[in-house]
Each structure stands twice: as C-alpha cells, then as structure tokens.
Amino acid sequence: MVVLDEPTSVLTPAESEQLFTTLREIVTREHRAVALVSHKLAEIVHATDVVTIMRQGRVVEHYPTAATSTAELAKA
C-alpha cells in the first residue's frame, strides 16, 4: 500500500492527471492499494474507487466513489 498526502499540491493539472493515470495502472496491474489524502474533492471523485472520510481519527463515511459526489463529500 502507498499513502499519498496531498500529492498534487505542487503539480499542474496535466501532471496531476499523469500521476493518477500511472497510479491506476499500477493498482490494476499489480493489485496494489493507494490511499489518497486530499482536500481537492474533484480529484478524489476522479481518481478513486472507494472513499473513506475520517474525522478526528474515526471513520465517519465509507462508500463507493461512484455512489457519491463532491457536494456529498463536502457535506460528510
């Protein structure tokens, strides 16, 4: 498992897209997991399959990304 904390904070949109494309290829090919920590909700929706929201060290929401939206993530 790889944990990335705000990995796109210094990247351009094109570089961010390349990062997510590469990560998805590795996850698929090698059956790996990536935990992405980000406040950029559009990136979370675009780059993930499952979303887990934590607050104060506790899980408060967990669902497939396809079943949510940036608005729902912000509310959670």
N, C-alpha and C positions, 0 to 999 in steps of 0.2 A: 504494500500500500504506500502511496505517495500522498503527503499532505501539502497542499499549496495554500498559503495565506496571502490573500490579495495579490496574486501573481501578475495581474495586468495593470497594476497601479502606475507603472512607468512605461507601459507598452502602447504603441499606436494601435488603432483599431485593426489594421492589417496584421500586425504582429500578434495581437490577441487572437484573431481568427486562426492564424497558423498554429499557435500554441494549442488551442482547443482541438484543431484537426489532428495534430500529432498525438495529443493525449488520447483522443478517441480511438485512433488507430492502434496505439499500444494497448489500451484497455481491451479492445476487441481481439487483437492478435495474441496477446499474452495472458489474457484472462486476469488482468490486474485490476486494482481499485485505486481511484483517485478521490481524495477528499478536497473539495474546493471551498475555501473560506473567502467570502466576498460580500461586499455591501452593494455591488452592482447587480441588481436583481435581474435585469435583462440578460446579462451574461449567464447567470445561474439557470434561467429558463432555457437559454440556448444551448448550454454546454453540459447539462446533467440529465440523468435518467431518473434519479431519486433525489428528493430534497428532505433534509432534516433540519429543523430550526431549533436552535438551542438558546436558552436564556438562563443566565446565572448557573451555567454548568448542567442544566437539565433539558432534556428533550421536551419541547412543547408541541411540535408538529412533525409529522413524518408521512410523506406520500409520494406517489409517482409524479414526476415533473409535469407530465402530460395532463395531469388532473388539476393543475393549478395555473395561476397567472402572476404577473408581477404585482398586481393590486392585492391579490390574496396573500402573497408572501409578505408584502409590506404590512398588511393588517396583522398577520401572525406574529 
